[in-house]
């Protein structure tokens, strides 16, 4: 029995594959015709491949193996009545296992991530001395099935700073939202985690509102709500936030993408309210096997002024190279990444990077590069090292250097 017979289950499960999801199996490249279906089934726990991390799509399955997959699909709420009838005898023999799967599917699912990191900051920044610190960040996700169409997701985060023992560590309920489908549209509503289409060079933090995603080869993403108050340049953000983004999948070549963000009533320097419209256009290009080039241009309509009253740049660009990647479920896998940044002050709101790029002179924008390497030391244990060498755009004699190391455990 060919494994291609099970791909219809992906539609029945109603599981949406992430645009940035890791490749679940080493022998199913991102450009494969069945990649989306296989990723959906793996994410739902219906298929888990072989012990060597492969899917083995050309191998034949036994009826018993197929019955196990049908049982898992049924436990996840898939409508597979015809397959269930075909494998009735095998499913009956698996009665205890099916019952256990159904009971587990009804319960709230819990997952977690623990990140320990050490950072060392140096340079010639004004107002701030060199510093170093280590922290432990713990995240716990709760996922519960509301009904056949909707799921609730919550995330609690705790941070502990090892520089002191004052007991000021924080525990926050950082995400709480519903996700599901309305017609052909994927919906997230509530306090969600949002990364812009450039991978976080504009905005990468929590967002209170609604996110709608539609399409496959050409994907449209829309948001409406309020950005959180964790801003790099602003004392407060009280207005509405909107965004529209689009991604065109070019198959093995890569993709092209673009978008628009509007942030209203930003309280800049605690003096005036202003609106910031940010446009972006870019591409992800698969140059050769395992090597990808990324490029994004970012343009804002806002002209900020620095501490001395001078107008700052309002556009920027980010160029990157990615070689391979460290997958948490594949011990020994690794990846190298490099980026060059040149971003005016109004071209980003909450940047994704771990490198210091503004304290004391944040209203000037920054330029410079980062180098990153990651290695999966054991299953669900990924170590990483990041180096940032950045300068304020208008003060090139200053610099900001960050050495960041981390170990991430997931369960």
Buried (B, 14 or more C-beta within 10 A) or exposed (E): EEBEEBBBBBEBBBBBBEEEBBBBBBBBEBEBEBBBBBBBBBBBBBBBBEEEBEBBBEEEBEEEBBBBBBBBBBBBBBBBEEBBEBBEEBBEEBEEBBEEBBEEBEEEBEEEBBBBBBBBBBBEBEEEEEEEEBBBBBBBBBBBBEEEBBBBBBBBBBBBBEEEEEEEBEEEEBBBBBBBEEEEEBBBBBBBBBBBBBBBBBBBBBBBBBBBBBBEEEBEBBBBBBBBBEBBBBEEBEBBBBBBBBBBBBEEEBBBBBBEBBBBBBBBEEEEBBEBBBBBBBBBBBEEEEEBBBBBBBBBEBEBEBEEEEEBBBBBBBBBBBBBBBBBBBBEBBBBBBBBBBBBBBBBBBBBBBBBBBBBBBBBBBBBBBEBBBBBEEEBBBBBEBBBBBBBBBBEEBBBBBBBBBBBBBE
